[in-house]
Amino acid sequence: MARGGTTLGTVVRWDDARGGAVIEAAETPGGCWADASVVVHSTSAGGALRAGQVVELDWTDVGAGGLPFSALRVVPRGDLQATVGG
């Protein structure tokens, strides 16, 4: 039976060629693949994320993209982004 949950994570990199991102979170050791189609945006930008971006991540332990976990839903968290001097 698959397990999953919701957590905060950080985008490691965006892969234009594959249309998705690698996200790291304590609950997803080894990385989580997030396809662009599961990224929620107020402005689409094609679902692209950027390295260092903090996201809320709904995940499952059913692997994808060569990683042990996959994202079911990814929401960028603008309220938790690092700022200069902050």
N, C-alpha and C positions, 0 to 999 in steps of 0.2 A: 504494500500500500504506500502510495506517495505521501510525503509529508511536505509541509510548506509553512509559510508565515508572512508576516509583514515586518519590515525593518528599515532602517536608514542605511544607505550605502553611498559609495563614492565612485564616480565614473573613472575608470582607469584609462580607457581609450575608446574612441569612436572609429569604426571600420566602415568607410564609405563603400568599399567594394562589396562587403557582405551585408550592408544595411543594418547595422546594429552596434551594440556597445558591450564592453566587458565592464562589469560592476563588481566591486569588492564590498563585502560586508562581513561582520563577525559571524553571522549565522550561515554564510555561504562560503566556507573555506575552499579555496581553489578557483573561485570565480563564478560569476553568474552571467549568462548570455541574455541580452535584452534586444530582441528584434525591434526595429523601428516601429512596427505596427502596434506594439504594446505601450509606446510612450505617449503620455497624455500631455498635450500642449494647449495653451490658450492661443498661441499663434503657432501654426503648424511647423514651419521650418523643416518639413519633411521628416519629423521625428528625430532629428539629429540632436545628440547631446555633446558636451565637451568634457575633456579630461579635467578632473578636479571638481566637477559639479556634484553637489549633494542631491540625492534623490530618495524618495520613499519607494520602497520596492516590495511588491507582492511576488513571492518566489515559490518555486517547487523544486524538489530534489530529482525531478526528471530532467536529465541533462540535455543540453543543446549547444550547438556551435563549438563542440569539442570541449565544453566545460561541464563540470558536474551538476550545475544548477541552471535553471532557466527562469526568466521573469515572466510573470503573467500580466503585470501592470507596473508601469514606472511613472512616477509623478515628480518632476523637478521641484525642489523645495527652495525657492528664492529667498525665503525667510531665514534659511540656514546657510547661505553662501558666505564664504569668507570675503571680507572687504579690506581695503587698504587701511592699516592702522587698527583693525578690529579683531 
